[in-house]
Amino acid sequence: FATPPKASYEEALSYFQRANNKLEWKQNLLCIAQMYHRIGDQSSAKQWCKKALSLESKTFEDHNAHDEAKNLLKKL
């Protein structure tokens, strides 16, 4: 097996933010919140969790992301 590529949470955050500029969806907002949480920016993580929770859940994936965002917000 090849060595997996190396990336940082900051790099992942920039990709999620760029994707969000094109289309806002609940799972991506949750991913942004998770990246902020992992880099230690709890204030921004809370903001993005709340933003994810404010979007309507239309799909099964949306409902899962909603539950994950609620759980993450409780930890912050």
All heavy atoms as a GROMACS GRO file, in nm:
protein
  623
    1PHE      N    1   0.083  -0.119   0.000
    1PHE     CA    2   0.000   0.000   0.000
    1PHE      C    3   0.087   0.124   0.000
    1PHE      O    4   0.192   0.128   0.063
    1PHE     CB    5  -0.090   0.002   0.123
    1PHE     CG    6  -0.192  -0.108   0.124
    1PHE    CD1    7  -0.176  -0.220   0.203
    1PHE    CD2    8  -0.304  -0.100   0.043
    1PHE    CE1    9  -0.269  -0.321   0.205
    1PHE    CE2   10  -0.399  -0.199   0.044
    1PHE     CZ   11  -0.382  -0.310   0.124
    2ALA      N   12   0.038   0.226  -0.066
    2ALA     CA   13   0.110   0.353  -0.070
    2ALA      C   14   0.086   0.430   0.059
    2ALA      O   15  -0.011   0.406   0.130
    2ALA     CB   16   0.062   0.435  -0.188
    3THR      N   17   0.175   0.522   0.089
    3THR     CA   18   0.159   0.608   0.205
    3THR      C   19   0.046   0.706   0.178
    3THR      O   20   0.043   0.770   0.073
    3THR     CB   21   0.290   0.685   0.232
    3THR    OG1   22   0.396   0.591   0.247
    3THR    CG2   23   0.277   0.772   0.355
    4PRO      N   24  -0.047   0.718   0.272
    4PRO     CA   25  -0.157   0.814   0.250
    4PRO      C   26  -0.105   0.957   0.246
    4PRO      O   27  -0.003   0.988   0.310
    4PRO     CB   28  -0.249   0.792   0.369
    4PRO     CG   29  -0.179   0.704   0.464
    4PRO     CD   30  -0.058   0.647   0.396
    5PRO      N   31  -0.172   1.043   0.174
    5PRO     CA   32  -0.127   1.183   0.168
    5PRO      C   33  -0.139   1.248   0.305
    5PRO      O   34  -0.226   1.213   0.384
    5PRO     CB   35  -0.222   1.248   0.068
    5PRO     CG   36  -0.337   1.156   0.056
    5PRO     CD   37  -0.291   1.020   0.096
    6LYS      N   38  -0.051   1.342   0.331
    6LYS     CA   39  -0.054   1.413   0.458
    6LYS      C   40  -0.133   1.542   0.440
    6LYS      O   41  -0.121   1.610   0.340
    6LYS     CB   42   0.087   1.445   0.505
    6LYS     CG   43   0.169   1.321   0.533
    6LYS     CD   44   0.283   1.352   0.623
    6LYS     CE   45   0.372   1.232   0.641
    6LYS     NZ   46   0.331   1.141   0.741
    7ALA      N   47  -0.218   1.572   0.537
    7ALA     CA   48  -0.296   1.695   0.535
    7ALA      C   49  -0.319   1.738   0.679
    7ALA      O   50  -0.315   1.657   0.770
    7ALA     CB   51  -0.429   1.673   0.463
    8SER      N   52  -0.347   1.864   0.696
    8SER     CA   53  -0.373   1.916   0.829
    8SER      C   54  -0.522   1.950   0.840
    8SER      O   55  -0.594   1.956   0.741
    8SER     CB   56  -0.291   2.044   0.852
    8SER     OG   57  -0.335   2.145   0.764
    9TYR      N   58  -0.566   1.969   0.964
    9TYR     CA   59  -0.704   2.011   0.984
    9TYR      C   60  -0.729   2.147   0.919
    9TYR      O   61  -0.836   2.171   0.865
    9TYR     CB   62  -0.738   2.017   1.133
    9TYR     CG   63  -0.743   1.882   1.198
    9TYR    CD1   64  -0.669   1.855   1.313
    9TYR    CD2   65  -0.823   1.780   1.148
    9TYR    CE1   66  -0.675   1.730   1.374
    9TYR    CE2   67  -0.829   1.655   1.208
    9TYR     CZ   68  -0.754   1.632   1.321
    9TYR     OH   69  -0.761   1.509   1.382
   10GLU      N   70  -0.629   2.233   0.924
   10GLU     CA   71  -0.642   2.365   0.863
   10GLU      C   72  -0.663   2.353   0.712
   10GLU      O   73  -0.743   2.425   0.653
   10GLU     CB   74  -0.520   2.452   0.894
   10GLU     CG   75  -0.510   2.497   1.038
   10GLU     CD   76  -0.444   2.395   1.130
   10GLU    OE1   77  -0.406   2.285   1.085
   10GLU    OE2   78  -0.431   2.426   1.250
   11GLU      N   79  -0.588   2.261   0.650
   11GLU     CA   80  -0.602   2.240   0.506
   11GLU      C   81  -0.741   2.183   0.474
   11GLU      O   82  -0.807   2.229   0.380
   11GLU     CB   83  -0.494   2.144   0.456
   11GLU     CG   84  -0.492   2.128   0.306
   11GLU     CD   85  -0.380   2.035   0.260
   11GLU    OE1   86  -0.302   1.985   0.342
   11GLU    OE2   87  -0.373   2.014   0.137
   12ALA      N   88  -0.785   2.087   0.552
   12ALA     CA   89  -0.919   2.030   0.532
   12ALA      C   90  -1.025   2.139   0.549
   12ALA      O   91  -1.120   2.147   0.470
   12ALA     CB   92  -0.942   1.917   0.630
   13LEU      N   93  -1.008   2.224   0.650
   13LEU     CA   94  -1.102   2.332   0.674
   13LEU      C   95  -1.112   2.423   0.552
   13LEU      O   96  -1.222   2.461   0.511
   13LEU     CB   97  -1.058   2.413   0.797
   13LEU     CG   98  -1.140   2.536   0.832
   13LEU    CD1   99  -1.286   2.499   0.859
   13LEU    CD2  100  -1.078   2.606   0.952
   14SER      N  101  -0.999   2.454   0.490
   14SER     CA  102  -1.002   2.542   0.372
   14SER      C  103  -1.080   2.478   0.257
   14SER      O  104  -1.153   2.546   0.185
   14SER     CB  105  -0.861   2.582   0.328
   14SER     OG  106  -0.794   2.473   0.268
   15TYR      N  107  -1.068   2.346   0.241
   15TYR     CA  108  -1.142   2.277   0.136
   15TYR      C  109  -1.292   2.277   0.165
   15TYR      O  110  -1.374   2.301   0.076
   15TYR     CB  111  -1.094   2.133   0.118
   15TYR     CG  112  -0.957   2.124   0.055
   15TYR    CD1  113  -0.854   2.058   0.122
   15TYR    CD2  114  -0.930   2.179  -0.070
   15TYR    CE1  115  -0.727   2.048   0.064
   15TYR    CE2  116  -0.803   2.171  -0.126
   15TYR     CZ  117  -0.703   2.105  -0.060
   15TYR     OH  118  -0.578   2.095  -0.116
   16PHE      N  119  -1.329   2.252   0.291
   16PHE     CA  120  -1.471   2.254   0.327
   16PHE      C  121  -1.530   2.393   0.309
   16PHE      O  122  -1.644   2.409   0.263
   16PHE     CB  123  -1.491   2.206   0.471
   16PHE     CG  124  -1.471   2.059   0.492
   16PHE    CD1  125  -1.381   2.013   0.588
   16PHE    CD2  126  -1.540   1.965   0.418
   16PHE    CE1  127  -1.362   1.878   0.608
   16PHE    CE2  128  -1.522   1.829   0.437
   16PHE     CZ  129  -1.432   1.786   0.533
   17GLN      N  130  -1.453   2.496   0.345
   17GLN     CA  131  -1.502   2.634   0.329
   17GLN      C  132  -1.519   2.670   0.182
   17GLN      O  133  -1.617   2.736   0.145
   17GLN     CB  134  -1.407   2.732   0.398
   17GLN     CG  135  -1.418   2.724   0.548
   17GLN     CD  136  -1.314   2.807   0.620
   17GLN    OE1  137  -1.200   2.819   0.574
   17GLN    NE2  138  -1.351   2.863   0.733
   18ARG      N  139  -1.426   2.627   0.098
   18ARG     CA  140  -1.440   2.653  -0.046
   18ARG      C  141  -1.563   2.583  -0.102
   18ARG      O  142  -1.636   2.641  -0.183
   18ARG     CB  143  -1.315   2.611  -0.123
   18ARG     CG  144  -1.206   2.716  -0.114
   18ARG     CD  145  -1.098   2.689  -0.215
   18ARG     NE  146  -1.007   2.592  -0.153
   18ARG     CZ  147  -0.909   2.532  -0.216
   18ARG    NH1  148  -0.889   2.554  -0.344
   18ARG    NH2  149  -0.831   2.448  -0.153
   19ALA      N  150  -1.587   2.461  -0.058
   19ALA     CA  151  -1.706   2.388  -0.103
   19ALA      C  152  -1.832   2.460  -0.056
   19ALA      O  153  -1.931   2.469  -0.131
   19ALA     CB  154  -1.704   2.246  -0.050
   20ASN      N  155  -1.828   2.515   0.064
   20ASN     CA  156  -1.945   2.586   0.118
   20ASN      C  157  -1.974   2.713   0.041
   20ASN      O  158  -2.089   2.755   0.031
   20ASN     CB  159  -1.923   2.616   0.267
   20ASN     CG  160  -2.050   2.663   0.333
   20ASN    OD1  161  -2.148   2.588   0.338
   20ASN    ND2  162  -2.051   2.785   0.382
   21ASN      N  163  -1.872   2.774  -0.016
   21ASN     CA  164  -1.893   2.894  -0.098
   21ASN      C  165  -1.971   2.863  -0.224
   21ASN      O  166  -2.038   2.950  -0.278
   21ASN     CB  167  -1.760   2.960  -0.134
   21ASN     CG  168  -1.693   3.024  -0.014
   21ASN    OD1  169  -1.757   3.059   0.084
   21ASN    ND2  170  -1.562   3.038  -0.020
   22LYS      N  171  -1.963   2.740  -0.270
   22LYS     CA  172  -2.034   2.699  -0.392
   22LYS      C  173  -2.176   2.653  -0.360
   22LYS      O  174  -2.268   2.680  -0.435
   22LYS     CB  175  -1.957   2.588  -0.462
   22LYS     CG  176  -1.815   2.624  -0.497
   22LYS     CD  177  -1.787   2.590  -0.639
   22LYS     CE  178  -1.642   2.623  -0.668
   22LYS     NZ  179  -1.630   2.736  -0.754
   23LEU      N  180  -2.190   2.578  -0.251
   23LEU     CA  181  -2.321   2.522  -0.214
   23LEU      C  182  -2.320   2.494  -0.064
   23LEU      O  183  -2.230   2.428  -0.014
   23LEU     CB  184  -2.346   2.392  -0.291
   23LEU     CG  185  -2.472   2.315  -0.256
   23LEU    CD1  186  -2.596   2.395  -0.298
   23LEU    CD2  187  -2.474   2.181  -0.325
   24GLU      N  188  -2.422   2.545   0.003
   24GLU     CA  189  -2.430   2.525   0.147
   24GLU      C  190  -2.518   2.403   0.176
   24GLU      O  191  -2.634   2.399   0.136
   24GLU     CB  192  -2.489   2.650   0.211
   24GLU     CG  193  -2.484   2.651   0.362
   24GLU     CD  194  -2.524   2.784   0.418
   24GLU    OE1  195  -2.645   2.816   0.417
   24GLU    OE2  196  -2.436   2.858   0.463
   25TRP      N  197  -2.459   2.302   0.243
   25TRP     CA  198  -2.538   2.187   0.284
   25TRP      C  199  -2.495   2.145   0.424
   25TRP      O  200  -2.386   2.173   0.470
   25TRP     CB  201  -2.531   2.074   0.181
   25TRP     CG  202  -2.408   1.991   0.175
   25TRP    CD1  203  -2.387   1.872   0.239
   25TRP    CD2  204  -2.287   2.016   0.101
   25TRP    NE1  205  -2.263   1.822   0.209
   25TRP    CE2  206  -2.199   1.909   0.125
   25TRP    CE3  207  -2.246   2.120   0.017
   25TRP    CZ2  208  -2.073   1.904   0.067
   25TRP    CZ3  209  -2.121   2.115  -0.039
   25TRP    CH2  210  -2.036   2.007  -0.014
   26LYS      N  211  -2.587   2.079   0.491
   26LYS     CA  212  -2.574   2.050   0.634
   26LYS      C  213  -2.448   1.970   0.667
   26LYS      O  214  -2.378   2.003   0.762
   26LYS     CB  215  -2.700   1.977   0.681
   26LYS     CG  216  -2.714   1.972   0.830
   26LYS     CD  217  -2.846   1.910   0.872
   26LYS     CE  218  -2.960   2.003   0.859
   26LYS     NZ  219  -2.998   2.074   0.981
   27GLN      N  220  -2.419   1.866   0.592
   27GLN     CA  221  -2.302   1.782   0.621
   27GLN      C  222  -2.173   1.862   0.611
   27GLN      O  223  -2.083   1.846   0.694
   27GLN     CB  224  -2.297   1.661   0.527
   27GLN     CG  225  -2.179   1.569   0.551
   27GLN     CD  226  -2.183   1.500   0.687
   27GLN    OE1  227  -2.287   1.451   0.728
   27GLN    NE2  228  -2.071   1.496   0.755
   28ASN      N  229  -2.164   1.948   0.514
   28ASN     CA  230  -2.043   2.029   0.498
   28ASN      C  231  -2.028   2.128   0.613
   28ASN      O  232  -1.917   2.150   0.663
   28ASN     CB  233  -2.043   2.101   0.363
   28ASN     CG  234  -1.908   2.157   0.329
   28ASN    OD1  235  -1.811   2.084   0.319
   28ASN    ND2  236  -1.900   2.288   0.314
   29LEU      N  237  -2.140   2.188   0.656
   29LEU     CA  238  -2.134   2.280   0.770
   29LEU      C  239  -2.088   2.207   0.896
   29LEU      O  240  -2.010   2.262   0.974
   29LEU     CB  241  -2.271   2.345   0.792
   29LEU     CG  242  -2.324   2.432   0.678
   29LEU    CD1  243  -2.464   2.480   0.710
   29LEU    CD2  244  -2.232   2.549   0.652
   30LEU      N  245  -2.135   2.085   0.913
   30LEU     CA  246  -2.090   2.004   1.026
   30LEU      C  247  -1.939   1.978   1.016
   30LEU      O  248  -1.868   1.989   1.116
   30LEU     CB  249  -2.166   1.871   1.030
   30LEU     CG  250  -2.113   1.768   1.130
   30LEU    CD1  251  -2.121   1.819   1.273
   30LEU    CD2  252  -2.188   1.636   1.114
   31CYS      N  253  -1.891   1.946   0.898
   31CYS     CA  254  -1.747   1.920   0.880
   31CYS      C  255  -1.665   2.044   0.915
   31CYS      O  256  -1.558   2.034   0.977
   31CYS     CB  257  -1.718   1.874   0.738
   31CYS     SG  258  -1.778   1.707   0.704
   32ILE      N  259  -1.714   2.161   0.877
   32ILE     CA  260  -1.644   2.286   0.912
   32ILE      C  261  -1.640   2.301   1.064
   32ILE      O  262  -1.535   2.333   1.121
   32ILE     CB  263  -1.711   2.407   0.844
   32ILE    CG1  264  -1.691   2.400   0.692
   32ILE    CG2  265  -1.656   2.538   0.900
   32ILE    CD1  266  -1.770   2.502   0.613
   33ALA      N  267  -1.753   2.277   1.129
   33ALA     CA  268  -1.759   2.285   1.276
   33ALA      C  269  -1.660   2.188   1.339
   33ALA      O  270  -1.589   2.223   1.434
   33ALA     CB  271  -1.900   2.258   1.324
   34GLN      N  272  -1.655   2.066   1.287
   34GLN     CA  273  -1.563   1.965   1.342
   34GLN      C  274  -1.417   2.006   1.325
   34GLN      O  275  -1.335   1.984   1.415
   34GLN     CB  276  -1.588   1.830   1.275
   34GLN     CG  277  -1.720   1.767   1.313
   34GLN     CD  278  -1.754   1.646   1.229
   34GLN    OE1  279  -1.719   1.638   1.112
   34GLN    NE2  280  -1.825   1.552   1.289
   35MET      N  281  -1.384   2.065   1.211
   35MET     CA  282  -1.245   2.108   1.190
   35MET      C  283  -1.209   2.220   1.287
   35MET      O  284  -1.099   2.220   1.345
   35MET     CB  285  -1.223   2.154   1.045
   35MET     CG  286  -1.232   2.043   0.941
   35MET     SD  287  -1.120   1.905   0.970
   35MET     CE  288  -1.233   1.783   1.033
   36TYR      N  289  -1.300   2.316   1.307
   36TYR     CA  290  -1.272   2.423   1.403
   36TYR      C  291  -1.255   2.364   1.544
   36TYR      O  292  -1.166   2.406   1.618
   36TYR     CB  293  -1.384   2.528   1.404
   36TYR     CG  294  -1.365   2.634   1.298
   36TYR    CD1  295  -1.461   2.653   1.200
   36TYR    CD2  296  -1.253   2.717   1.297
   36TYR    CE1  297  -1.445   2.752   1.102
   36TYR    CE2  298  -1.236   2.815   1.201
   36TYR     CZ  299  -1.332   2.832   1.105
   36TYR     OH  300  -1.315   2.929   1.010
   37HIS      N  301  -1.338   2.267   1.578
   37HIS     CA  302  -1.326   2.202   1.709
   37HIS      C  303  -1.189   2.136   1.723
   37HIS      O  304  -1.122   2.148   1.827
   37HIS     CB  305  -1.438   2.100   1.724
   37HIS     CG  306  -1.430   2.016   1.847
   37HIS    ND1  307  -1.434   2.069   1.975
   37HIS    CD2  308  -1.419   1.883   1.863
   37HIS    CE1  309  -1.425   1.972   2.063
   37HIS    NE2  310  -1.416   1.857   1.998
   38ARG      N  311  -1.144   2.069   1.620
   38ARG     CA  312  -1.017   1.996   1.626
   38ARG      C  313  -0.896   2.088   1.632
   38ARG      O  314  -0.793   2.050   1.686
   38ARG     CB  315  -1.006   1.899   1.509
   38ARG     CG  316  -1.104   1.785   1.529
   38ARG     CD  317  -1.092   1.681   1.425
   38ARG     NE  318  -1.185   1.572   1.456
   38ARG     CZ  319  -1.235   1.490   1.368
   38ARG    NH1  320  -1.203   1.503   1.240
   38ARG    NH2  321  -1.318   1.397   1.404
   39ILE      N  322  -0.909   2.208   1.576
   39ILE     CA  323  -0.795   2.302   1.585
   39ILE      C  324  -0.805   2.391   1.709
   39ILE      O  325  -0.720   2.476   1.729
   39ILE     CB  326  -0.777   2.386   1.456
   39ILE    CG1  327  -0.898   2.476   1.429
   39ILE    CG2  328  -0.748   2.297   1.337
   39ILE    CD1  329  -0.879   2.573   1.312
   40GLY      N  330  -0.911   2.371   1.788
   40GLY     CA  331  -0.921   2.442   1.916
   40GLY      C  332  -0.997   2.573   1.912
   40GLY      O  333  -0.996   2.647   2.010
   41ASP      N  334  -1.065   2.603   1.803
   41ASP     CA  335  -1.143   2.726   1.793
   41ASP      C  336  -1.289   2.692   1.824
   41ASP      O  337  -1.371   2.673   1.735
   41ASP     CB  338  -1.130   2.786   1.652
   41ASP     CG  339  -1.197   2.922   1.640
   41ASP    OD1  340  -1.279   2.958   1.727
   41ASP    OD2  341  -1.168   2.991   1.539
   42GLN      N  342  -1.319   2.684   1.955
   42GLN     CA  343  -1.451   2.640   1.998
   42GLN      C  344  -1.560   2.740   1.962
   42GLN      O  345  -1.674   2.701   1.932
   42GLN     CB  346  -1.451   2.613   2.149
   42GLN     CG  347  -1.344   2.517   2.196
   42GLN     CD  348  -1.330   2.390   2.112
   42GLN    OE1  349  -1.428   2.332   2.070
   42GLN    NE2  350  -1.207   2.348   2.088
   43SER      N  351  -1.528   2.868   1.964
   43SER     CA  352  -1.627   2.971   1.930
   43SER      C  353  -1.675   2.955   1.786
   43SER      O  354  -1.795   2.958   1.758
   43SER     CB  355  -1.566   3.111   1.951
   43SER     OG  356  -1.656   3.210   1.910
   44SER      N  357  -1.582   2.936   1.694
   44SER     CA  358  -1.619   2.916   1.554
   44SER      C  359  -1.690   2.782   1.535
   44SER      O  360  -1.785   2.773   1.457
   44SER     CB  361  -1.495   2.922   1.464
   44SER     OG  362  -1.442   3.052   1.463
   45ALA      N  363  -1.648   2.680   1.609
   45ALA     CA  364  -1.714   2.550   1.601
   45ALA      C  365  -1.861   2.564   1.641
   45ALA      O  366  -1.950   2.509   1.574
   45ALA     CB  367  -1.644   2.448   1.689
   46LYS      N  368  -1.889   2.638   1.748
   46LYS     CA  369  -2.028   2.660   1.791
   46LYS      C  370  -2.108   2.732   1.683
   46LYS      O  371  -2.221   2.695   1.654
   46LYS     CB  372  -2.031   2.745   1.919
   46LYS     CG  373  -1.995   2.672   2.043
   46LYS     CD  374  -2.005   2.765   2.164
   46LYS     CE  375  -1.952   2.698   2.288
   46LYS     NZ  376  -1.961   2.786   2.404
   47GLN      N  377  -2.048   2.834   1.626
   47GLN     CA  378  -2.114   2.912   1.522
   47GLN      C  379  -2.154   2.823   1.404
   47GLN      O  380  -2.267   2.831   1.354
   47GLN     CB  381  -2.022   3.025   1.475
   47GLN     CG  382  -2.075   3.106   1.360
   47GLN     CD  383  -1.972   3.206   1.310
   47GLN    OE1  384  -1.865   3.226   1.368
   47GLN    NE2  385  -2.002   3.269   1.199
   48TRP      N  386  -2.063   2.737   1.361
   48TRP     CA  387  -2.091   2.651   1.245
   48TRP      C  388  -2.189   2.540   1.280
   48TRP      O  389  -2.268   2.498   1.195
   48TRP     CB  390  -1.961   2.599   1.186
   48TRP     CG  391  -1.891   2.707   1.109
   48TRP    CD1  392  -1.795   2.791   1.156
   48TRP    CD2  393  -1.916   2.748   0.975
   48TRP    NE1  394  -1.758   2.880   1.059
   48TRP    CE2  395  -1.831   2.856   0.946
   48TRP    CE3  396  -2.003   2.702   0.875
   48TRP    CZ2  397  -1.829   2.919   0.823
   48TRP    CZ3  398  -2.000   2.765   0.752
   48TRP    CH2  399  -1.915   2.872   0.727
   49CYS      N  400  -2.186   2.491   1.404
   49CYS     CA  401  -2.287   2.393   1.447
   49CYS      C  402  -2.426   2.455   1.441
   49CYS      O  403  -2.520   2.393   1.389
   49CYS     CB  404  -2.260   2.346   1.590
   49CYS     SG  405  -2.137   2.218   1.607
   50LYS      N  406  -2.437   2.576   1.493
   50LYS     CA  407  -2.566   2.644   1.492
   50LYS      C  408  -2.614   2.669   1.349
   50LYS      O  409  -2.734   2.657   1.319
   50LYS     CB  410  -2.558   2.775   1.570
   50LYS     CG  411  -2.543   2.752   1.719
   50LYS     CD  412  -2.526   2.882   1.794
   50LYS     CE  413  -2.506   2.858   1.943
   50LYS     NZ  414  -2.481   2.983   2.016
   51LYS      N  415  -2.522   2.701   1.262
   51LYS     CA  416  -2.557   2.722   1.122
   51LYS      C  417  -2.608   2.592   1.059
   51LYS      O  418  -2.706   2.591   0.986
   51LYS     CB  419  -2.436   2.776   1.045
   51LYS     CG  420  -2.468   2.839   0.914
   51LYS     CD  421  -2.346   2.912   0.860
   51LYS     CE  422  -2.384   2.986   0.734
   51LYS     NZ  423  -2.277   3.065   0.680
   52ALA      N  424  -2.542   2.481   1.090
   52ALA     CA  425  -2.585   2.351   1.038
   52ALA      C  426  -2.723   2.316   1.092
   52ALA      O  427  -2.809   2.267   1.018
   52ALA     CB  428  -2.485   2.242   1.076
   53LEU      N  429  -2.746   2.344   1.218
   53LEU     CA  430  -2.875   2.313   1.280
   53LEU      C  431  -2.987   2.400   1.225
   53LEU      O  432  -3.104   2.361   1.231
   53LEU     CB  433  -2.865   2.326   1.432
   53LEU     CG  434  -2.776   2.224   1.501
   53LEU    CD1  435  -2.754   2.260   1.647
   53LEU    CD2  436  -2.834   2.084   1.488
   54SER      N  437  -2.952   2.516   1.173
   54SER     CA  438  -3.056   2.608   1.122
   54SER      C  439  -3.110   2.566   0.985
   54SER      O  440  -3.218   2.608   0.946
   54SER     CB  441  -3.001   2.750   1.114
   54SER     OG  442  -2.909   2.764   1.007
   55LEU      N  443  -3.034   2.481   0.914
   55LEU     CA  444  -3.081   2.435   0.782
   55LEU      C  445  -3.182   2.323   0.798
   55LEU      O  446  -3.171   2.239   0.887
   55LEU     CB  447  -2.964   2.384   0.698
   55LEU     CG  448  -2.864   2.485   0.646
   55LEU    CD1  449  -2.761   2.414   0.558
   55LEU    CD2  450  -2.931   2.596   0.568
   56GLU      N  451  -3.280   2.321   0.710
   56GLU     CA  452  -3.380   2.216   0.711
   56GLU      C  453  -3.318   2.082   0.675
   56GLU      O  454  -3.232   2.073   0.587
   56GLU     CB  455  -3.489   2.250   0.609
   56GLU     CG  456  -3.601   2.151   0.602
   56GLU     CD  457  -3.705   2.185   0.496
   56GLU    OE1  458  -3.690   2.289   0.430
   56GLU    OE2  459  -3.798   2.106   0.480
   57SER      N  460  -3.360   1.977   0.744
   57SER     CA  461  -3.314   1.841   0.713
   57SER      C  462  -3.410   1.779   0.614
   57SER      O  463  -3.528   1.760   0.645
   57SER     CB  464  -3.307   1.756   0.840
   57SER     OG  465  -3.209   1.805   0.927
   58LYS      N  466  -3.359   1.748   0.495
   58LYS     CA  467  -3.444   1.693   0.389
   58LYS      C  468  -3.413   1.547   0.359
   58LYS      O  469  -3.497   1.476   0.308
   58LYS     CB  470  -3.427   1.775   0.260
   58LYS     CG  471  -3.469   1.918   0.275
   58LYS     CD  472  -3.448   1.995   0.146
   58LYS     CE  473  -3.487   2.140   0.163
   58LYS     NZ  474  -3.463   2.218   0.041
   59THR      N  475  -3.293   1.504   0.390
   59THR     CA  476  -3.250   1.368   0.355
   59THR      C  477  -3.207   1.294   0.481
   59THR      O  478  -3.190   1.353   0.588
   59THR     CB  479  -3.132   1.371   0.256
   59THR    OG1  480  -3.017   1.426   0.324
   59THR    CG2  481  -3.162   1.452   0.131
   60PHE      N  482  -3.186   1.164   0.464
   60PHE     CA  483  -3.135   1.082   0.574
   60PHE      C  484  -3.000   1.135   0.621
   60PHE      O  485  -2.974   1.145   0.742
   60PHE     CB  486  -3.123   0.936   0.527
   60PHE     CG  487  -3.068   0.844   0.629
   60PHE    CD1  488  -3.145   0.801   0.736
   60PHE    CD2  489  -2.936   0.798   0.620
   60PHE    CE1  490  -3.093   0.716   0.833
   60PHE    CE2  491  -2.885   0.712   0.716
   60PHE     CZ  492  -2.963   0.672   0.822
   61GLU      N  493  -2.914   1.174   0.526
   61GLU     CA  494  -2.782   1.228   0.561
   61GLU      C  495  -2.795   1.358   0.638
   61GLU      O  496  -2.718   1.385   0.731
   61GLU     CB  497  -2.697   1.248   0.435
   61GLU     CG  498  -2.650   1.119   0.371
   61GLU     CD  499  -2.756   1.052   0.283
   61GLU    OE1  500  -2.861   1.114   0.254
   61GLU    OE2  501  -2.735   0.935   0.245
   62ASP      N  502  -2.892   1.441   0.598
   62ASP     CA  503  -2.917   1.566   0.670
   62ASP      C  504  -2.956   1.538   0.816
   62ASP      O  505  -2.910   1.606   0.907
   62ASP     CB  506  -3.028   1.647   0.605
   62ASP     CG  507  -2.987   1.713   0.475
   62ASP    OD1  508  -2.866   1.720   0.444
   62ASP    OD2  509  -3.078   1.758   0.402
   63HIS      N  510  -3.041   1.440   0.837
   63HIS     CA  511  -3.084   1.406   0.973
   63HIS      C  512  -2.966   1.356   1.056
   63HIS      O  513  -2.953   1.392   1.174
   63HIS     CB  514  -3.197   1.304   0.970
   63HIS     CG  515  -3.327   1.360   0.922
   63HIS    ND1  516  -3.406   1.443   1.000
   63HIS    CD2  517  -3.391   1.348   0.804
   63HIS    CE1  518  -3.513   1.479   0.933
   63HIS    NE2  519  -3.507   1.422   0.812
   64ASN      N  520  -2.881   1.276   0.995
   64ASN     CA  521  -2.761   1.229   1.066
   64ASN      C  522  -2.669   1.345   1.101
   64ASN      O  523  -2.616   1.352   1.212
   64ASN     CB  524  -2.686   1.126   0.983
   64ASN     CG  525  -2.753   0.990   0.982
   64ASN    OD1  526  -2.836   0.961   1.067
   64ASN    ND2  527  -2.719   0.908   0.884
   65ALA      N  528  -2.647   1.435   1.005
   65ALA     CA  529  -2.561   1.552   1.029
   65ALA      C  530  -2.622   1.640   1.137
   65ALA      O  531  -2.549   1.695   1.221
   65ALA     CB  532  -2.541   1.631   0.899
   66HIS      N  533  -2.754   1.652   1.138
   66HIS     CA  534  -2.823   1.732   1.239
   66HIS      C  535  -2.795   1.675   1.378
   66HIS      O  536  -2.760   1.750   1.471
   66HIS     CB  537  -2.973   1.732   1.209
   66HIS     CG  538  -3.050   1.827   1.295
   66HIS    ND1  539  -3.073   1.959   1.259
   66HIS    CD2  540  -3.109   1.811   1.415
   66HIS    CE1  541  -3.142   2.018   1.353
   66HIS    NE2  542  -3.167   1.929   1.449
   67ASP      N  543  -2.809   1.543   1.392
   67ASP     CA  544  -2.784   1.478   1.521
   67ASP      C  545  -2.638   1.495   1.564
   67ASP      O  546  -2.610   1.523   1.682
   67ASP     CB  547  -2.819   1.330   1.514
   67ASP     CG  548  -2.968   1.305   1.503
   67ASP    OD1  549  -3.048   1.397   1.532
   67ASP    OD2  550  -3.006   1.193   1.462
   68GLU      N  551  -2.546   1.481   1.471
   68GLU     CA  552  -2.403   1.497   1.503
   68GLU      C  553  -2.374   1.641   1.544
   68GLU      O  554  -2.295   1.663   1.637
   68GLU     CB  555  -2.317   1.459   1.384
   68GLU     CG  556  -2.307   1.310   1.361
   68GLU     CD  557  -2.208   1.276   1.251
   68GLU    OE1  558  -2.091   1.323   1.260
   68GLU    OE2  559  -2.247   1.206   1.156
   69ALA      N  560  -2.435   1.738   1.477
   69ALA     CA  561  -2.413   1.878   1.511
   69ALA      C  562  -2.468   1.908   1.650
   69ALA      O  563  -2.404   1.980   1.728
   69ALA     CB  564  -2.478   1.969   1.407
   70LYS      N  565  -2.583   1.853   1.685
   70LYS     CA  566  -2.638   1.871   1.820
   70LYS      C  567  -2.545   1.813   1.925
   70LYS      O  568  -2.520   1.875   2.028
   70LYS     CB  569  -2.776   1.804   1.832
   70LYS     CG  570  -2.887   1.885   1.775
   70LYS     CD  571  -3.027   1.841   1.816
   70LYS     CE  572  -3.049   1.695   1.830
   70LYS     NZ  573  -3.191   1.658   1.845
   71ASN      N  574  -2.492   1.693   1.897
   71ASN     CA  575  -2.400   1.630   1.993
   71ASN      C  576  -2.271   1.708   2.008
   71ASN      O  577  -2.219   1.722   2.120
   71ASN     CB  578  -2.371   1.486   1.950
   71ASN     CG  579  -2.491   1.396   1.970
   71ASN    OD1  580  -2.577   1.421   2.054
   71ASN    ND2  581  -2.499   1.290   1.890
   72LEU      N  582  -2.218   1.758   1.898
   72LEU     CA  583  -2.095   1.837   1.905
   72LEU      C  584  -2.120   1.966   1.983
   72LEU      O  585  -2.039   2.006   2.067
   72LEU     CB  586  -2.042   1.868   1.764
   72LEU     CG  587  -1.916   1.953   1.757
   72LEU    CD1  588  -1.801   1.891   1.836
   72LEU    CD2  589  -1.876   1.976   1.612
   73LEU      N  590  -2.232   2.030   1.957
   73LEU     CA  591  -2.264   2.156   2.026
   73LEU      C  592  -2.272   2.134   2.176
   73LEU      O  593  -2.229   2.221   2.253
   73LEU     CB  594  -2.396   2.212   1.971
   73LEU     CG  595  -2.432   2.354   2.010
   73LEU    CD1  596  -2.322   2.452   1.973
   73LEU    CD2  597  -2.563   2.394   1.944
   74LYS      N  598  -2.321   2.021   2.220
   74LYS     CA  599  -2.328   1.990   2.364
   74LYS      C  600  -2.190   1.982   2.426
   74LYS      O  601  -2.171   2.013   2.543
   74LYS     CB  602  -2.401   1.858   2.387
   74LYS     CG  603  -2.549   1.863   2.363
   74LYS     CD  604  -2.611   1.726   2.382
   74LYS     CE  605  -2.755   1.724   2.339
   74LYS     NZ  606  -2.813   1.587   2.349
   75LYS      N  607  -2.090   1.938   2.348
   75LYS     CA  608  -1.953   1.923   2.397
   75LYS      C  609  -1.880   2.056   2.407
   75LYS      O  610  -1.781   2.067   2.478
   75LYS     CB  611  -1.872   1.833   2.304
   75LYS     CG  612  -1.916   1.691   2.301
   75LYS     CD  613  -1.831   1.613   2.201
   75LYS     CE  614  -1.881   1.473   2.177
   75LYS     NZ  615  -1.801   1.403   2.077
   76LEU      N  616  -1.926   2.154   2.332
   76LEU     CA  617  -1.851   2.281   2.322
   76LEU      C  618  -1.879   2.376   2.437
   76LEU      O  619  -1.974   2.389   2.493
   76LEU     CB  620  -1.883   2.349   2.188
   76LEU     CG  621  -1.847   2.267   2.065
   76LEU    CD1  622  -1.897   2.335   1.940
   76LEU    CD2  623  -1.696   2.249   2.057
   0.00000   0.00000   0.00000
